[in-house]
Amino acid sequence: MTFRYDFAPTPFGDALAVFSDDGLVRFDLSEADDPSVPWLLEGVARQLREVPESAPGAADELVPLLSDYFDGRPVRFDEEVRLDWRLVDGFPRAALQVICTIPWGQTLSYGEVAVLAGHPGAARAVGSACRLTPFSIIVPVHRVVRSDGSPGHYGAHPERKRFLLDLESGS
């Protein structure tokens, strides 16, 4: 199995896209001003037990989908891009796969996702799955909100979640 990486532009900066022979294995929004720094790959390399190789152009299929998405056109990434789920399993994977089905511009609560994933009462575990997703934006965890309808957090960037929710609502 070979792993390769490229970067894809987003309004939040370049995102790290890591691919396996089976599809997109990780999509991370950078926390750094310079996303090309090697430390960004350290966590991915630990999880994969292999350092991905630089592959400029590997994200070329993903870039127009991201552009469409950020231009306000509904995109269901999981239907357009092969996802390699190797970095997540069990309940977190089930929760993330339920989240993939939340339609553009709609939301579900953490508790509702837990029920649909087969574990009523596991709302906190859904929150953890959202926080640890290997597929930022690609799996629309921003569409999962608190039971009172408030957005909640999006990692350390609640403003990104608000941006994505506003984008999808046409605000």
Phi, psi and omega in degrees: 000132175250147177238137180221158181225158177209176177241146180231134182287141172222167176297346180264003185112178181290137179255144177278122177246119180247131183240145169251182175295341183263353178139194179290122183255339180200140175221108186240132171283132183288146174257003186248154174293328179242098184289355183275358182294142187300331184299338178297331181274346185301311181296318178296316180298322177297315181294320183276345186060030179197142178274121177296150179268145174296132181217076178308132182096350181298332182266010184303325179290329183280327186302312179294329177294317177296319178299313177302312181303310183286348171274002176092014177264132180300128177230131173254093187304322184293344176266346184255335185232132175292128177256134175257108188274014187303336184270004180212138178213185178061214182299318178304320179294316179301316180297314181295325178290325173296317181300327177301334184272354179291121184294154175314132175079002179245163178225160170228155176279163177303319179295320178295320177297318180301316179298311182295333178274002174093010181224075178305141180089000182258035182301320179295324178293327175296317177302318178295319178299319179296316182294326185259007183307137174279000186232066176306140180066314183300314168262115192284065180296343176294343179277001178260124186234171177292162182298336178274004178090352179286152188294323187078203185257172177217078189063228178265014186228071179299335178294331177291318179298314179300316179303312182294318178296318178295319178304313184285336180272353181083011181284000000 
